[in-house]
Amino acid sequence: MKEISKVINPAGFVLILSVLMLVSPFVYSHSAERLISGNVRSDGDLGVLPGVSIQVKGSSLVSGTQEDGNFYIEVKPQDSVLVFSLPGYKNKEIKLTKAYEYQIFLEKRGN
């Protein structure tokens, strides 16, 4: 049986291990879904808006606001826009940033 130090070059092993340690967090952080949360209110009276539909633009992924106007939706790294809609209000598109929490204000139609 060969000695392990003769089969694997220690310098090459250290280099490969170092590269993997540097790249792994980057790959993981860009492939994992993240939870986006927030609150949706009426732009006029600042009242909470339950039942607002929240869709990831370009996908079939949909969520909605709860009775207190709060929402939670898991998005993929390539997802970049959320669309908020509620009858009687103008649709609103929000471009996602690195933030995890958003305050959304919907404007009533006709204003």
C-alpha atoms as one frame of an Amber mdcrd trajectory, in Angstrom:
protein
   0.000   0.000   0.000   1.355   3.430  -0.925   1.872   6.068   1.671  -0.791
   8.776   1.468   1.782  11.582   1.293   3.133  10.059  -1.921  -0.310   9.749
  -3.524  -1.583  13.243  -2.641   0.699  16.232  -2.972   0.256  18.105   0.362
   0.663  21.530  -1.292  -1.984  20.714  -3.917  -4.323  19.359  -1.250  -4.022
  22.556   0.800  -4.648  24.664  -2.317  -7.773  22.698  -3.275  -9.077  22.801
   0.293  -8.500  26.566   0.487 -10.360  27.195  -2.779 -13.299  25.064  -1.646
 -13.514  26.928   1.653 -13.556  30.285  -0.159 -16.093  29.282  -2.821 -18.540
  27.260  -0.689 -20.218  30.190   1.135 -20.596  32.064  -2.161 -22.223  29.110
  -3.907 -24.508  28.373  -0.955 -25.651  31.960  -0.479 -26.535  32.314  -4.162
 -28.441  29.050  -4.444 -30.519  29.115  -1.266 -33.992  30.561  -1.055 -34.532
  33.443   1.320 -37.573  34.489   3.290 -38.944  37.926   2.489 -41.422  39.482
   4.912 -43.152  42.771   5.369 -46.368  44.690   5.828 -48.822  46.152   3.314
 -50.853  49.278   4.093 -53.148  51.674   2.293 -51.264  54.732   1.076 -54.106
  57.075   2.051 -55.115  56.174   5.603 -52.203  53.829   6.429 -54.675  51.059
   7.344 -53.449  47.481   7.083 -54.514  45.578   3.971 -55.405  41.903   4.442
 -55.841  39.668   1.383 -53.282  41.371  -0.848 -51.961  38.954  -3.478 -48.169
  38.829  -3.734 -46.669  37.152  -6.780 -43.087  36.618  -7.839 -43.103  38.236
 -11.290 -42.625  35.693 -14.055 -43.509  32.700 -11.881 -46.563  30.984 -10.449
 -45.348  31.509  -6.867 -48.019  33.449  -4.955 -48.537  34.437  -1.330 -50.881
  36.824   0.433 -51.122  39.174   3.360 -52.640  38.063   6.642 -55.331  39.926
   8.608 -52.691  42.242  10.076 -51.273  43.079   6.623 -48.124  41.018   7.198
 -46.746  38.712   4.521 -44.049  36.068   4.130 -42.768  34.630   0.867 -39.725
  32.530  -0.001 -37.900  33.697  -3.101 -35.082  32.237  -5.147 -31.919  34.227
  -5.893 -32.987  34.857  -9.493 -36.342  36.319  -8.358 -36.116  40.079  -8.601
 -39.624  41.575  -8.550 -42.696  41.084  -6.362 -46.115  42.207  -7.637 -48.690
  43.312  -5.043 -52.353  43.449  -6.077 -55.720  43.946  -4.418 -59.058  44.867
  -6.047 -59.696  48.595  -5.680 -55.969  49.372  -5.479 -53.288  49.947  -8.108
 -50.875  47.066  -8.602 -47.398  47.758  -7.306 -44.134  46.153  -8.393 -41.250
  46.099  -5.942 -37.718  45.360  -7.069 -36.050  43.147  -4.482 -32.789  44.295
  -2.966 -30.669  42.588  -0.323 -33.262  43.566   2.300 -35.340  40.873   3.959
 -38.175  43.118   5.177 -40.315  45.577   3.212 -43.010  48.178   3.962 -45.423
  48.386   1.026 -48.024  51.122   0.455 -50.775  50.560  -2.114 -52.609  53.480
  -3.703 -56.397  53.326  -4.192 -57.600  53.337  -7.799 -58.939  56.670  -9.004
 -56.451  58.741  -6.933
